[in-house]
């Protein structure tokens, strides 16, 4: 069950910015009555990630997971957006060992 955030919460400033209009409030892409993130408007007010639609079937994917309600993995190379992300970022850590070859331990 969702409980309204108290002012003593360390993340309350994020909610306060959303309530005052300083933070751009995200609009949900998809809604599921059984999802605690979808039911709690504070997630959107705080600018936190919201649930989204599955690339394959359009079903609900919880913001804190990568599997849709029908079992499709969003972090699969079958997902064109994920594959593109991986391809664009695949070279970023390839040379980690080369970068630190000069360090003596």
MDAnalysis code that builds the backbone (N, CA, C; Angstrom):
import MDAnalysis as mda
import numpy as np

u = mda.Universe.empty(315, n_residues=105, atom_resindex=np.repeat(np.arange(105), 3), trajectory=True)
u.add_TopologyAttr("name", ["N", "CA", "C"] * 105)
u.add_TopologyAttr("resid", np.arange(1, 106))
u.add_TopologyAttr("resname", ["UNK", "UNK", "UNK", "UNK", "UNK", "UNK", "UNK", "UNK", "UNK", "UNK", "UNK", "UNK", "UNK", "UNK", "UNK", "UNK", "UNK", "UNK", "UNK", "UNK", "UNK", "UNK", "UNK", "UNK", "UNK", "UNK", "UNK", "UNK", "UNK", "UNK", "UNK", "UNK", "UNK", "UNK", "UNK", "UNK", "UNK", "UNK", "UNK", "UNK", "UNK", "UNK", "UNK", "UNK", "UNK", "UNK", "UNK", "UNK", "UNK", "UNK", "UNK", "UNK", "UNK", "UNK", "UNK", "UNK", "UNK", "UNK", "UNK", "UNK", "UNK", "UNK", "UNK", "UNK", "UNK", "UNK", "UNK", "UNK", "UNK", "UNK", "UNK", "UNK", "UNK", "UNK", "UNK", "UNK", "UNK", "UNK", "UNK", "UNK", "UNK", "UNK", "UNK", "UNK", "UNK", "UNK", "UNK", "UNK", "UNK", "UNK", "UNK", "UNK", "UNK", "UNK", "UNK", "UNK", "UNK", "UNK", "UNK", "UNK", "UNK", "UNK", "UNK", "UNK", "UNK"])
u.atoms.positions = np.array([
    [0.832, -1.179, 0.000],
    [0.000, 0.000, 0.000],
    [0.875, 1.240, 0.000],
    [0.547, 2.191, -0.821],
    [1.299, 3.441, -0.876],
    [0.923, 4.336, 0.296],
    [1.926, 4.940, 0.862],
    [1.723, 5.882, 1.958],
    [2.295, 7.222, 1.510],
    [1.552, 8.320, 1.686],
    [2.084, 9.623, 1.267],
    [3.439, 9.907, 1.931],
    [4.318, 10.521, 1.170],
    [5.652, 10.828, 1.671],
    [5.580, 11.913, 2.744],
    [6.399, 11.751, 3.763],
    [6.463, 12.728, 4.847],
    [7.577, 13.724, 4.566],
    [7.441, 14.915, 5.092],
    [8.459, 15.952, 4.880],
    [9.806, 15.551, 5.464],
    [9.827, 14.631, 6.410],
    [11.086, 14.186, 7.010],
    [11.850, 13.214, 6.107],
    [11.220, 12.732, 5.044],
    [11.876, 11.803, 4.117],
    [12.999, 12.530, 3.379],
    [14.197, 11.921, 3.277],
    [15.327, 12.586, 2.614],
    [15.083, 12.886, 1.127],
    [14.138, 12.201, 0.510],
    [13.858, 12.450, -0.908],
    [12.672, 13.395, -1.108],
    [12.180, 13.996, -0.016],
    [10.995, 14.853, -0.122],
    [11.219, 16.042, -1.051],
    [12.448, 16.518, -1.146],
    [12.733, 17.669, -2.020],
    [12.354, 17.368, -3.462],
    [12.498, 16.101, -3.885],
    [12.133, 15.739, -5.257],
    [10.631, 15.890, -5.470],
    [9.854, 15.473, -4.479],
    [8.402, 15.606, -4.549],
    [8.000, 17.072, -4.514],
    [8.649, 17.827, -3.645],
    [8.334, 19.248, -3.503],
    [8.551, 19.998, -4.824],
    [9.634, 19.671, -5.530],
    [9.886, 20.301, -6.832],
    [8.802, 19.941, -7.834],
    [8.318, 18.714, -7.792],
    [7.243, 18.300, -8.688],
    [5.950, 19.018, -8.376],
    [5.654, 19.168, -7.091],
    [4.421, 19.836, -6.681],
    [4.453, 21.322, -7.005],
    [5.639, 21.935, -6.938],
    [5.736, 23.379, -7.186],
    [5.876, 23.715, -8.665],
    [6.053, 22.704, -9.501],
    [6.179, 22.954, -10.931],
    [7.610, 23.165, -11.388],
    [8.602, 23.063, -10.481],
    [10.002, 23.227, -10.866],
    [10.513, 22.022, -11.648],
    [9.920, 20.868, -11.411],
    [10.336, 19.630, -12.069],
    [9.295, 19.274, -13.119],
    [9.757, 18.845, -14.279],
    [8.828, 18.421, -15.326],
    [8.222, 17.079, -14.912],
    [6.918, 17.034, -14.824],
    [6.227, 15.819, -14.403],
    [6.095, 14.880, -15.591],
    [6.545, 13.661, -15.407],
    [6.451, 12.663, -16.465],
    [5.012, 12.178, -16.594],
    [4.636, 11.840, -17.805],
    [3.315, 11.263, -18.058],
    [3.489, 9.766, -18.274],
    [2.663, 8.954, -17.591],
    [2.785, 7.497, -17.757],
    [2.486, 7.068, -19.193],
    [3.258, 6.127, -19.672],
    [3.072, 5.586, -21.018],
    [2.003, 4.489, -21.011],
    [1.915, 3.759, -19.902],
    [0.983, 2.643, -19.767],
    [0.605, 2.539, -18.301],
    [-0.564, 1.945, -18.010],
    [-1.039, 1.856, -16.627],
    [-1.485, 0.432, -16.314],
    [-1.124, -0.040, -15.133],
    [-1.588, -1.340, -14.645],
    [-2.104, -1.146, -13.224],
    [-3.333, -1.514, -13.002],
    [-3.966, -1.368, -11.681],
    [-3.216, -2.153, -10.607],
    [-2.575, -3.245, -10.986],
    [-1.886, -4.084, -10.000],
    [-0.459, -3.622, -9.698],
    [-0.011, -2.558, -10.346],
    [1.377, -2.081, -10.187],
    [1.448, -0.940, -9.168],
    [2.298, -1.104, -8.154],
    [2.414, -0.066, -7.133],
    [3.008, 1.228, -7.690],
    [3.835, 1.152, -8.699],
    [4.422, 2.358, -9.298],
    [3.349, 3.128, -10.063],
    [2.538, 2.422, -10.823],
    [1.464, 3.071, -11.584],
    [0.444, 3.738, -10.667],
    [0.156, 3.108, -9.541],
    [-0.874, 3.627, -8.632],
    [-0.395, 4.799, -7.795],
    [0.905, 5.027, -7.716],
    [1.450, 6.065, -6.833],
    [1.867, 7.293, -7.647],
    [1.110, 8.384, -7.592],
    [1.440, 9.572, -8.384],
    [2.748, 10.246, -7.973],
    [3.259, 9.919, -6.791],
    [4.505, 10.541, -6.344],
    [5.685, 10.146, -7.227],
    [5.654, 8.961, -7.842],
    [6.749, 8.558, -8.732],
    [6.883, 9.566, -9.874],
    [5.764, 9.932, -10.487],
    [5.791, 10.889, -11.598],
    [6.183, 12.275, -11.104],
    [5.650, 12.679, -9.961],
    [5.961, 14.004, -9.418],
    [7.441, 14.149, -9.097],
    [8.068, 13.050, -8.693],
    [9.483, 13.097, -8.317],
    [10.406, 12.923, -9.522],
    [9.836, 12.677, -10.697],
    [10.657, 12.516, -11.890],
    [11.327, 11.153, -11.969],
    [10.824, 10.181, -11.220],
    [11.401, 8.842, -11.234],
    [10.968, 8.089, -12.487],
    [11.695, 7.037, -12.853],
    [11.296, 6.254, -14.030],
    [9.894, 5.684, -13.848],
    [9.135, 5.712, -14.933],
    [7.781, 5.173, -14.908],
    [7.716, 3.922, -15.757],
    [6.636, 3.184, -15.591],
    [6.429, 1.956, -16.347],
    [6.277, 2.295, -17.829],
    [6.538, 1.316, -18.666],
    [6.484, 1.545, -20.108],
    [5.937, 0.318, -20.818],
    [5.716, 0.441, -22.113],
    [5.138, -0.645, -22.913],
    [6.225, -1.572, -23.434],
    [5.895, -2.845, -23.527],
    [6.799, -3.848, -24.080],
    [7.019, -3.589, -25.569],
    [8.255, -3.726, -26.007],
    [8.595, -3.511, -27.414],
    [7.947, -4.569, -28.304],
    [7.644, -5.736, -27.733],
    [7.176, -6.854, -28.541],
    [5.651, -6.966, -28.582],
    [4.994, -6.797, -27.418],
    [3.542, -7.028, -27.373],
    [2.744, -5.844, -26.843],
    [3.434, -4.809, -26.336],
    [2.737, -3.636, -25.827],
    [2.244, -3.761, -24.398],
    [2.537, -4.892, -23.746],
    [2.095, -5.104, -22.363],
    [2.878, -4.209, -21.402],
    [2.417, -4.146, -20.177],
    [3.009, -3.336, -19.106],
    [4.369, -3.894, -18.693],
    [5.364, -3.009, -18.595],
    [6.682, -3.356, -18.053],
    [6.897, -2.466, -16.838],
    [7.021, -3.045, -15.635],
    [7.252, -2.228, -14.442],
    [8.571, -1.451, -14.550],
    [8.571, -0.248, -14.014],
    [9.763, 0.598, -14.080],
    [10.947, -0.023, -13.351],
    [10.691, -0.894, -12.400],
    [11.782, -1.507, -11.632],
    [12.088, -2.934, -12.085],
    [11.725, -3.259, -13.325],
    [11.958, -4.601, -13.860],
    [12.228, -4.485, -15.356],
    [12.598, -5.561, -15.992],
    [12.820, -5.538, -17.440],
    [11.999, -6.614, -18.147],
    [11.089, -7.252, -17.415],
    [10.236, -8.304, -17.983],
    [8.798, -7.792, -18.015],
    [8.161, -7.874, -19.190],
    [6.766, -7.417, -19.296],
    [5.824, -8.421, -18.651],
    [4.559, -8.032, -18.515],
    [3.567, -8.905, -17.885],
    [3.369, -10.208, -18.660],
    [3.786, -10.239, -19.931],
    [3.673, -11.459, -20.730],
    [4.993, -12.224, -20.828],
    [6.014, -11.786, -20.077],
    [7.262, -12.529, -19.991],
    [8.350, -12.159, -20.987],
    [8.181, -11.091, -21.761],
    [9.218, -10.695, -22.722],
    [10.295, -9.860, -22.030],
    [11.543, -10.236, -22.238],
    [12.687, -9.538, -21.647],
    [13.026, -8.311, -22.494],
    [12.977, -7.135, -21.873],
    [13.256, -5.891, -22.586],
    [14.745, -5.703, -22.839],
    [15.582, -6.436, -22.119],
    [17.030, -6.351, -22.285],
    [17.539, -7.500, -23.149],
    [16.732, -7.850, -24.122],
    [17.083, -8.903, -25.073],
    [17.608, -8.251, -26.350],
    [18.512, -8.909, -27.017],
    [19.036, -8.358, -28.265],
    [17.969, -8.360, -29.369],
    [16.824, -9.021, -29.130],
    [15.696, -8.955, -30.062],
    [15.039, -7.577, -30.027],
    [15.220, -6.867, -28.927],
    [14.653, -5.521, -28.779],
    [15.550, -4.546, -29.539],
    [15.053, -3.938, -30.615],
    [15.904, -3.055, -31.431],
    [16.508, -1.891, -30.647],
    [15.745, -1.303, -29.712],
    [16.282, -0.180, -28.934],
    [17.418, -0.632, -28.028],
    [17.253, -1.796, -27.384],
    [18.303, -2.304, -26.507],
    [19.536, -2.701, -27.314],
    [19.322, -3.352, -28.455],
    [20.446, -3.754, -29.305],
    [21.221, -2.534, -29.780],
    [20.503, -1.485, -30.166],
    [21.178, -0.257, -30.611],
    [21.975, 0.361, -29.465],
    [21.383, 0.379, -28.264],
    [22.076, 0.904, -27.091],
    [23.370, 0.119, -26.849],
    [23.274, -1.207, -26.898],
    [24.460, -2.048, -26.671],
    [25.523, -1.807, -27.732],
    [25.102, -1.705, -28.977],
    [26.055, -1.485, -30.060],
    [26.733, -0.129, -29.944],
    [25.998, 0.891, -29.530],
    [26.566, 2.227, -29.398],
    [27.489, 2.350, -28.200],
    [27.303, 1.509, -27.202],
    [28.091, 1.607, -25.975],
    [29.059, 0.450, -25.779],
    [29.201, -0.396, -26.779],
    [30.033, -1.588, -26.612],
    [31.518, -1.272, -26.547],
    [31.972, -0.181, -27.099],
    [33.397, 0.136, -27.114],
    [33.850, 0.927, -25.898],
    [32.926, 1.336, -25.051],
    [33.281, 2.230, -23.957],
    [34.202, 1.587, -22.925],
    [34.104, 0.276, -22.688],
    [34.935, -0.359, -21.663],
    [35.885, -1.410, -22.229],
    [35.985, -1.493, -23.545],
    [36.825, -2.529, -24.140],
    [38.298, -2.360, -23.809],
    [38.751, -1.151, -23.613],
    [40.174, -0.904, -23.418],
    [40.528, -0.591, -21.974],
    [39.744, -1.085, -21.038],
    [39.998, -0.794, -19.629],
    [41.372, -1.285, -19.223],
    [41.731, -2.494, -19.610],
    [43.035, -3.030, -19.229],
    [44.156, -2.221, -19.851],
    [43.989, -1.804, -21.120],
    [45.023, -1.008, -21.779],
    [45.223, 0.331, -21.082],
    [44.164, 0.933, -20.577],
    [44.247, 2.230, -19.922],
    [45.092, 2.140, -18.659],
    [45.092, 0.980, -18.015],
    [45.758, 0.856, -16.730],
    [47.036, 0.008, -16.812],
    [47.536, -0.232, -18.009],
    [48.768, -1.022, -18.169],
    [49.969, -0.378, -17.484],
    [50.006, 0.936, -17.424],
    [51.156, 1.632, -16.871],
    [51.192, 1.658, -15.349],
    [50.104, 1.274, -14.712],
    [50.045, 1.333, -13.252],
    [50.799, 0.151, -12.675],
    [51.654, 0.439, -11.731],
    [52.420, -0.594, -11.043],
    [51.763, -0.893, -9.706],
    [51.514, -2.160, -9.446],
    [50.901, -2.530, -8.157],
    [51.922, -3.186, -7.264],
])
